[in-house]
Amino acid sequence: MNQTSSTSDFSNPALLLIDLQVGFFKDPALARSRQQVAANCNRLAAAANAAGIPVISVRTVHKEDRSTWTLKMLEDGQGYLFEGTSSAAYLPELLLDGAIEVIKRRERAFWNTGLGDLLLVRRANSLVIAGVSSDTCISATAADAFATNLPVAVARDATASGDPDFESSTLEFMRKQHRQKLLETNHIISQWKSEKE
């Protein structure tokens, strides 16, 4: 990750952890990945802190009064991840001390959240993304990063999806069309360590 081409400049990254919440991991497919995803996200957060890399944790939260609901939620007449509920809370095994929290209302972490300004203030020129789900919130956020010329690396073994087949094709699209990196947690951490030395 120390190359300098426009899609590979990770000289000043931020770590973006997406939707590591109790409610999402009620999905059986995600529940099977919970231990691995949480453990690798904890490892990434610890390594980022040690390297002086900002850790940003993005959480989806909605209001019960429907004012924040998506079109799909409104059409189905069913909301989720309401403020103050256990479903909206972080997984209890996460270690997020010092992380900056961003609350989102849509799949895209950049939509109406101030994330872009937050990255500018911290002079982040790239993102390492982990969390759930690869084929929805991660890919939507990564697409917005691409649109703003931010290189992205996805921590492949620190992400998961409820639809593994769709996840595979989505990640392949991100790799080919947006030239985003699909890397293992160990690789990312070793790069951060070597760049700090």
C-alpha positions, -999 to 999 in steps of 0.1 A, spaced: 0 0 0 30 23 -3 29 27 -41 22 61 -54 -1 57 -84 -34 76 -81 -54 45 -70 -27 32 -47 -16 63 -27 -24 52 9 2 75 25 -25 91 48 -53 66 52 -83 66 75 -98 33 87 -136 32 82 -155 6 101 -191 3 88 -223 -10 106 -207 -33 132 -241 -34 150 -261 -60 168 -291 -57 144 -271 -65 113 -256 -96 127 -290 -111 134 -289 -122 98 -278 -159 99 -252 -155 72 -237 -125 89 -239 -142 123 -216 -170 110 -190 -143 101 -194 -123 133 -164 -136 152 -140 -132 124 -152 -98 113 -152 -84 148 -118 -98 156 -102 -85 125 -118 -51 129 -104 -49 164 -70 -58 150 -73 -31 124 -84 -5 149 -56 -13 173 -30 -12 145 -44 21 131 -43 37 166 -7 25 169 2 40 136 -16 73 142 -43 66 116 -78 79 123 -104 53 131 -139 62 121 -168 40 131 -200 45 110 -233 34 125 -268 33 110 -295 48 132 -331 57 125 -359 75 142 -391 58 150 -412 87 137 -402 77 101 -385 110 94 -352 92 86 -366 61 69 -356 50 34 -381 46 6 -379 8 10 -386 11 48 -415 34 41 -429 11 14 -426 -19 37 -440 0 67 -412 -13 88 -382 5 103 -351 -8 121 -320 2 141 -339 28 161 -321 52 184 -314 38 218 -322 2 210 -300 -28 214 -302 -35 177 -286 -2 169 -258 -7 194 -223 -18 185 -213 -54 189 -202 -57 225 -170 -74 216 -157 -44 196 -128 -23 209 -134 12 196 -118 34 222 -108 67 206 -128 60 174 -147 89 158 -184 81 154 -204 90 123 -241 83 122 -257 76 88 -292 71 76 -286 55 42 -263 29 28 -237 56 18 -215 68 47 -209 100 28 -246 109 24 -255 139 46 -230 129 74 -201 153 72 -177 123 66 -160 141 37 -152 172 58 -140 149 86 -115 133 63 -104 167 50 -97 179 85 -76 148 92 -59 151 58 -69 115 49 -62 108 12 -75 72 12 -97 48 30 -93 13 44 -129 -1 48 -142 -30 69 -175 -41 83 -208 -50 67 -223 -55 43 -198 -58 14 -225 -57 -13 -245 -28 1 -231 -2 26 -194 -9 19 -198 -9 -19 -220 23 -18 -195 41 4 -166 29 -17 -184 42 -49 -187 76 -33 -150 75 -23 -141 67 -59 -163 97 -71 -143 120 -48 -109 105 -59 -102 87 -26 -84 54 -31 -100 25 -13 -87 -8 1 -113 -33 15 -101 -55 43 -115 -86 27 -114 -109 58 -129 -81 80 -160 -78 59 -191 -100 53 -224 -101 35 -257 -119 38 -255 -128 1 -220 -143 -6 -226 -147 -43 -236 -111 -48 -208 -101 -25 -183 -118 -47 -195 -101 -79 -197 -67 -61 -162 -69 -48 -149 -79 -83 -167 -49 -98 -151 -26 -73 -116 -41 -80 -120 -39 -118 -140 -8 -124 -129 14 -95 -94 -2 -91 -101 -6 -54 -78 -30 -35 -90 -62 -19 -65 -70 9 -62 -92 39 -61 -78 74 -25 -91 80 -13 -74 48 -28 -40 58 -14 -42 93 21 -52 82 21 -22 57 11 2 85 38 -12 107 65 -10 80 55 26 70 57 37 107 93 23 111 
